[in-house]
Structures are given as structure tokens and as C-alpha cells.
């Protein structure tokens, strides 16, 4: 849940808690940070609710890994750090030929770093322009909302293989599941005000995001996020409680497995079902899960029974799930 930020419905990115640092309003005793952030995207600008269950990568709740620079390192180091972590044998050791990078069309500096320093072939560096109908409205110009810190970004994509339908970013087939973004390096350079003016930030900074579930799929050599170990037991629990056959091809199983995560974490953070704001979004997620239970043939109450399975799966890392499991089951 976001704190002291009325512009946000939910924490939807790893940088939310550092917004005032990027703006120069808050000073920390450090200039670099790394985080593991719980995020919800089910309302507001970033809303993945209706996609959940039907793609390999969308979730209402996910964990975002990130590294941040507050006026310390900038584009060159951010790109080098990301590349080293992804491809070095000392770290993830992902084959370099499985990766490509995108940059904002006007960001020659980032393009040249990828080409001349990283050694990425030019055919695997894609420039993405303003493709959403307005200046700076681009997949490669990151904005937290209508106002606030923003800047060009460079995304790293992983190729899940030619047997999966989809094209490279910027192509007509880009919405397919072959090429999946696994890391986004955002170069925070501006603060966008309510009039749309781009004001330079006092200190250019870096915000990166790497989805844990997507990276786990890469490292476990599976295509879908729902195939990773974190989801397999939850999916089997959903099949058990609904009486449906277990099948990775069944969207409703994935919907319910995803939604028990977001609902339980929201309740643990103090959100209650209501008719407005965060509570209304929570209610919508619960209703969607129950509706998909009906689609699987389960007309009796079942959703609350999955809380115990989630606690078993994630309670070790997030003790608040254990502490609030009775409240979650009751609601």
C-alpha cells in the first residue's frame, strides 16, 4: 500500500516509495538501493485485471525487484549492471543471444551504450518512438502517472523461442508471448507537472524493475509465469477446491490462483471490501475469482479455503500473511 501519496491507488511499481527522493523533496543517507516490492496492478493507470488468466505474464499481484540510483550512477552503469547480472556466469548466466534491448527513439546515448559498449548487434536494439498518440507517450518513456517523475527507459526482452507466437517490440506481433520484457531501466530525468511541462529533476537518477515471476520463468526454463514452482501448488489447490481437472490450459484456474494472492496481500495490508476506492477494487477481484469458480462448476464457497495454501507457499517470506490468515478467510 502506498504511504503519503494520494495520487496512487496501490503500489504499482518498485519506485513508489522513492518518489519524493527523485523529486528532491526527501533526502536519504544513501545514494543507491535495492528492493523487493509487493505490487498490485488492478486499478488506476496500471490495470492488468482483465488480462489475468489469459496471458503468460499478467498478474494483479506480483513482486518487483529493483535497483535504484539517487543522483549516483546513471545510464552507462545501469545498463552495464543489468547486462552483467543477466548474462555473467557468476549470476544468472542467460545466453546473450536470447536477449534484445529497446530504447526511446530519441535516446542516442542509451542506444550507443548498447551498441558500442555492450556489443549488442544493431538488429537487436529497437528504437521505440511516441507510439501512443502524444509527445512522450511511448512504451519507452516511463511515467508513473499523469504527473510526477518520468524519463526515457531501456527495456530488456527475453526470447522464449520461435515455437511461441509473437514478434519483437514495435512489430505488429509484439503483443504475443514470445518476447517478454524481463527488465526495465528507467532514466529519471524529468518531473511532469499538471500542465504537462517536463521539468528537469535536480539529480538524474535510475529506477529499474525486474518482475520476479517473469525471471523465475526464465530461470526454470518454462514459458508461462504460471508454470513456475510458486504457482504450481496454488493451481493444484484451486483444482482441488473447485473440483475441476488440473490443466495448464484452463484460464480460470490461473485467474483464481492469481486473485487469492492479491486479495490476501491487500487484506493483510488493511484493505477491506467496500463500495469505493481500494476496497471496491478488492471486492471486484474477489467477485471475479468467485465467478471463475462458477465457470469451473463450483457453486459453493471455496475461495477462502485457498488462504491456507497461500500461507504455506508464501508465509515464510511474508509473515503478515500468517498473522492475517483468519481475517482473510473470514472476509
C-alpha positions as CSV (number, residue, x, y, z in Angstrom):
1,X,0.0,0.0,0.0
2,X,1.3,3.5,-0.8
3,X,2.0,5.8,2.1
4,X,1.6,9.6,2.0
5,X,0.7,9.6,-1.7
6,X,-2.9,10.3,-2.5
7,X,-2.3,10.1,-6.3
8,X,-1.8,6.3,-6.1
9,X,-4.5,3.7,-5.6
10,X,-1.9,0.9,-5.0
11,X,1.8,0.4,-5.0
12,X,2.2,-0.5,-8.7
13,X,6.0,-0.1,-9.1
14,X,9.2,-0.5,-7.1
15,X,9.9,3.2,-7.2
16,X,6.7,4.4,-5.5
17,X,8.4,4.7,-2.1
18,X,11.2,6.8,-3.6
19,X,9.1,9.3,-5.4
20,X,10.0,12.2,-3.2
21,X,13.6,11.3,-3.4
22,X,13.6,11.5,-7.1
23,X,11.8,14.9,-6.9
24,X,14.4,16.2,-4.4
25,X,11.9,16.6,-1.6
26,X,13.4,13.8,0.6
27,X,17.0,13.0,1.3
28,X,18.2,9.6,2.3
29,X,21.5,8.6,4.0
30,X,22.3,6.5,0.9
31,X,22.5,7.2,-2.9
32,X,21.9,3.6,-4.0
33,X,19.3,1.0,-3.1
34,X,17.9,-2.4,-4.0
35,X,14.3,-3.6,-3.2
36,X,11.9,-6.4,-3.4
37,X,8.5,-4.7,-3.6
38,X,4.9,-6.1,-3.4
39,X,2.9,-4.6,-6.2
40,X,-0.8,-4.6,-7.2
41,X,-2.0,-3.7,-10.7
42,X,-5.8,-3.9,-10.6
43,X,-6.9,-0.3,-10.8
44,X,-5.9,3.2,-11.9
45,X,-3.3,3.8,-14.7
46,X,-1.7,0.3,-14.4
47,X,-4.6,-2.1,-14.5
48,X,-4.0,-5.7,-15.6
49,X,-7.1,-7.2,-14.1
50,X,-8.9,-8.3,-17.2
51,X,-5.7,-9.8,-18.8
52,X,-5.1,-12.1,-15.9
53,X,-5.5,-15.8,-16.7
54,X,-5.4,-15.2,-20.5
55,X,-1.7,-14.4,-21.0
56,X,1.5,-16.0,-19.7
57,X,2.6,-12.9,-17.9
58,X,-0.1,-10.7,-16.4
59,X,-0.9,-10.7,-12.6
60,X,-2.9,-8.5,-10.3
61,X,-0.2,-9.2,-7.6
62,X,3.4,-9.6,-8.3
63,X,6.8,-9.0,-6.8
64,X,9.1,-6.3,-8.4
65,X,12.8,-6.5,-7.9
66,X,14.7,-3.2,-8.4
67,X,17.9,-1.3,-8.1
68,X,18.0,2.5,-7.7
69,X,20.4,5.4,-8.0
70,X,19.6,8.8,-6.5
71,X,21.9,11.1,-8.3
72,X,24.7,8.5,-8.2
73,X,25.2,6.3,-11.3
74,X,23.2,6.9,-14.5
75,X,22.6,5.3,-17.9
76,X,26.0,3.7,-18.5
77,X,26.3,1.9,-15.2
78,X,22.6,1.0,-15.1
79,X,22.9,-0.8,-18.4
80,X,26.2,-2.5,-17.6
81,X,24.9,-3.6,-14.2
82,X,21.8,-5.1,-15.8
83,X,23.7,-6.9,-18.5
84,X,26.3,-8.3,-16.1
85,X,23.6,-9.7,-13.7
86,X,21.7,-11.3,-16.5
87,X,24.5,-12.8,-18.6
88,X,27.5,-13.3,-16.3
89,X,28.3,-16.9,-15.4
90,X,28.6,-15.6,-11.8
91,X,25.0,-14.6,-11.8
92,X,22.1,-15.7,-14.0
93,X,24.1,-16.8,-17.0
94,X,21.3,-16.2,-19.5
95,X,22.5,-16.7,-23.1
96,X,23.2,-13.3,-24.7
97,X,21.6,-14.3,-28.0
98,X,18.3,-14.8,-26.2
99,X,18.1,-11.1,-25.3
100,X,17.3,-7.8,-27.1
101,X,17.1,-4.2,-25.9
102,X,14.7,-1.4,-26.6
103,X,15.5,2.3,-26.2
104,X,13.4,5.5,-26.6
105,X,13.8,6.7,-30.2
106,X,15.5,10.0,-29.2
107,X,17.8,8.4,-26.6
108,X,21.0,8.1,-28.7
109,X,23.1,7.8,-25.5
110,X,21.4,4.6,-24.4
111,X,21.5,3.2,-28.0
112,X,25.2,3.8,-28.3
113,X,25.9,2.2,-24.9
114,X,24.1,-1.0,-26.0
115,X,25.8,-1.0,-29.4
116,X,29.4,0.1,-28.7
117,X,30.0,-0.9,-25.1
118,X,27.7,-3.9,-24.5
119,X,28.2,-5.2,-28.1
120,X,24.6,-5.8,-28.8
121,X,24.0,-6.3,-32.6
122,X,22.2,-3.3,-34.1
123,X,19.3,-5.6,-35.3
124,X,18.6,-6.4,-31.6
125,X,18.4,-2.8,-30.4
126,X,15.0,-1.5,-31.2
127,X,14.2,2.3,-31.1
128,X,10.6,2.9,-29.9
129,X,9.1,6.3,-30.6
130,X,6.0,8.1,-29.4
131,X,3.5,5.3,-30.3
132,X,0.5,6.3,-28.2
133,X,-0.7,9.5,-29.8
134,X,1.2,12.2,-28.0
135,X,4.7,13.5,-27.3
136,X,6.4,11.3,-24.7
137,X,3.5,8.8,-24.9
138,X,5.7,5.8,-25.6
139,X,6.4,2.3,-24.3
140,X,9.9,3.5,-23.8
141,X,9.2,6.7,-21.9
142,X,8.2,5.7,-18.4
143,X,5.7,7.8,-16.4
144,X,4.3,6.7,-13.0
145,X,1.1,8.7,-13.6
146,X,-0.2,11.9,-15.3
147,X,2.2,13.8,-13.1
148,X,5.5,13.0,-11.3
149,X,8.9,11.6,-12.1
150,X,9.5,10.3,-15.6
151,X,12.0,9.7,-18.3
152,X,13.2,7.5,-21.1
153,X,13.8,3.8,-20.5
154,X,15.6,0.9,-21.9
155,X,13.9,-2.5,-21.7
156,X,15.5,-5.9,-21.9
157,X,13.4,-8.7,-23.5
158,X,13.9,-12.5,-23.4
159,X,13.1,-14.7,-26.3
160,X,11.0,-17.7,-25.3
161,X,11.6,-19.4,-28.7
162,X,10.2,-19.4,-32.2
163,X,7.6,-22.0,-31.3
164,X,5.8,-19.3,-29.3
165,X,3.8,-16.8,-31.3
166,X,4.8,-13.2,-31.2
167,X,7.2,-10.6,-32.6
168,X,9.8,-8.2,-31.4
169,X,8.8,-4.9,-29.7
170,X,7.5,-2.4,-32.2
171,X,6.3,-5.1,-34.6
172,X,2.6,-5.9,-35.4
173,X,3.0,-9.1,-33.4
174,X,4.6,-7.5,-30.3
175,X,1.6,-8.5,-28.1
176,X,2.5,-12.2,-28.5
177,X,4.2,-14.1,-25.7
178,X,7.5,-14.9,-27.5
179,X,9.4,-11.8,-26.5
180,X,8.8,-11.0,-22.8
181,X,10.2,-7.9,-21.0
182,X,12.2,-9.0,-18.0
183,X,14.0,-5.8,-17.0
184,X,13.2,-2.1,-17.4
185,X,15.9,0.5,-16.8
186,X,14.2,3.9,-16.3
187,X,16.3,7.0,-16.5
188,X,14.6,9.5,-14.3
189,X,15.3,12.9,-15.8
190,X,12.1,14.9,-15.5
191,X,9.2,15.9,-13.3
192,X,6.0,16.3,-15.2
193,X,3.7,18.9,-13.8
194,X,-0.1,19.2,-14.1
195,X,0.3,21.4,-17.2
196,X,2.3,18.6,-18.9
197,X,5.6,20.5,-18.6
198,X,8.8,18.4,-18.3
199,X,11.0,20.0,-15.7
200,X,14.5,18.6,-15.2
201,X,15.0,16.8,-11.9
202,X,17.7,18.2,-9.6
203,X,19.7,15.0,-9.9
204,X,19.2,12.5,-12.8
205,X,18.5,9.1,-11.2
206,X,17.8,5.5,-12.1
207,X,14.8,3.3,-11.4
208,X,14.9,-0.3,-12.6
209,X,12.3,-3.1,-12.4
210,X,12.6,-6.8,-12.8
211,X,9.5,-8.9,-12.3
212,X,10.3,-11.9,-10.0
213,X,7.7,-14.2,-11.6
214,X,8.9,-13.5,-15.1
215,X,12.5,-14.0,-14.2
216,X,11.6,-17.2,-12.4
217,X,10.0,-18.5,-15.6
218,X,13.3,-17.8,-17.5
219,X,15.5,-19.5,-14.9
220,X,13.2,-22.5,-14.5
221,X,13.0,-22.9,-18.3
222,X,9.3,-22.6,-18.6
223,X,7.3,-20.2,-20.8
224,X,4.4,-19.1,-18.6
225,X,4.7,-17.5,-15.2
226,X,2.0,-19.9,-14.0
227,X,4.4,-22.8,-14.7
228,X,6.9,-21.7,-12.1
229,X,7.1,-23.5,-8.7
230,X,5.5,-20.6,-6.9
231,X,2.2,-21.1,-8.8
232,X,2.1,-24.9,-9.3
233,X,0.8,-25.8,-5.8
234,X,-1.6,-22.9,-5.8
235,X,-3.1,-24.1,-9.1
236,X,-3.4,-27.6,-7.8
237,X,-5.2,-26.3,-4.7
238,X,-7.6,-24.3,-6.9
239,X,-8.4,-27.5,-8.9
240,X,-8.9,-29.4,-5.6
241,X,-11.3,-26.8,-4.1
242,X,-13.3,-26.3,-7.3
243,X,-13.4,-30.0,-8.4
244,X,-12.0,-29.0,-11.8
245,X,-9.5,-31.1,-13.6
246,X,-5.9,-29.7,-13.3
247,X,-4.9,-28.2,-16.7
248,X,-2.4,-25.5,-17.5
249,X,-4.7,-24.6,-20.4
250,X,-7.6,-23.6,-18.1
251,X,-7.6,-19.8,-17.7
252,X,-10.0,-19.9,-14.7
253,X,-7.5,-21.9,-12.6
254,X,-4.9,-19.2,-13.3
255,X,-7.4,-16.4,-12.5
256,X,-8.2,-17.8,-9.1
257,X,-4.6,-18.7,-8.2
258,X,-3.6,-15.1,-9.0
259,X,-6.5,-13.5,-7.3
260,X,-6.0,-15.3,-3.9
261,X,-2.6,-13.7,-3.8
262,X,-3.7,-10.1,-4.4
263,X,-6.8,-10.4,-2.2
264,X,-4.8,-11.9,0.7
265,X,-2.0,-9.4,0.5
266,X,-4.4,-6.5,0.3
267,X,-6.4,-7.7,3.3
268,X,-3.1,-8.2,5.2
269,X,-2.2,-4.5,4.4
270,X,-5.6,-3.4,5.9
271,X,-7.8,-3.1,2.8
272,X,-11.4,-4.2,3.3
273,X,-14.1,-4.8,0.7
274,X,-16.2,-1.7,0.2
275,X,-18.0,0.4,-2.4
276,X,-15.2,2.8,-3.2
277,X,-11.5,3.2,-3.7
278,X,-9.2,0.3,-2.8
279,X,-12.0,-1.6,-1.1
280,X,-14.0,-1.6,-4.3
281,X,-11.1,-2.9,-6.3
282,X,-10.7,-5.7,-3.7
283,X,-14.3,-6.5,-4.0
284,X,-14.1,-6.7,-7.8
285,X,-11.2,-9.1,-7.6
286,X,-13.0,-11.4,-5.1
287,X,-16.1,-11.4,-7.3
288,X,-14.1,-12.2,-10.4
289,X,-12.4,-15.1,-8.6
290,X,-15.8,-16.5,-7.5
291,X,-17.2,-16.0,-11.0
292,X,-14.4,-18.1,-12.4
293,X,-15.1,-20.7,-9.7
294,X,-18.7,-20.9,-11.1
295,X,-17.2,-21.3,-14.6
296,X,-15.4,-24.4,-13.3
297,X,-18.6,-25.8,-11.8
298,X,-18.1,-24.8,-8.1
299,X,-21.2,-23.0,-6.8
300,X,-20.4,-23.4,-3.1
301,X,-18.0,-21.1,-1.1
302,X,-14.4,-22.1,-1.9
303,X,-12.2,-19.1,-2.3
304,X,-11.5,-18.7,1.5
305,X,-10.1,-22.2,1.7
306,X,-7.2,-21.2,-0.5
307,X,-5.8,-18.9,2.1
308,X,-4.1,-21.8,3.9
309,X,-2.4,-22.9,0.7
310,X,-1.1,-19.4,0.0
311,X,0.2,-19.1,3.6
312,X,2.0,-22.4,3.1
313,X,3.5,-21.2,-0.1
314,X,4.5,-17.6,0.8
315,X,4.0,-17.2,4.5
316,X,7.7,-17.8,5.2
317,X,8.8,-14.7,3.2
318,X,5.7,-12.7,4.2
319,X,4.8,-13.3,7.8
320,X,1.9,-10.8,7.5
321,X,0.0,-13.5,5.6
322,X,0.2,-15.8,8.6
323,X,-0.7,-13.0,11.0
324,X,-3.8,-12.1,9.0
325,X,-4.9,-15.5,7.7
326,X,-8.0,-15.7,9.9
327,X,-9.2,-12.2,8.8
328,X,-8.5,-13.2,5.1
329,X,-10.5,-16.4,5.4
330,X,-13.4,-14.6,7.2
331,X,-13.7,-11.9,4.5
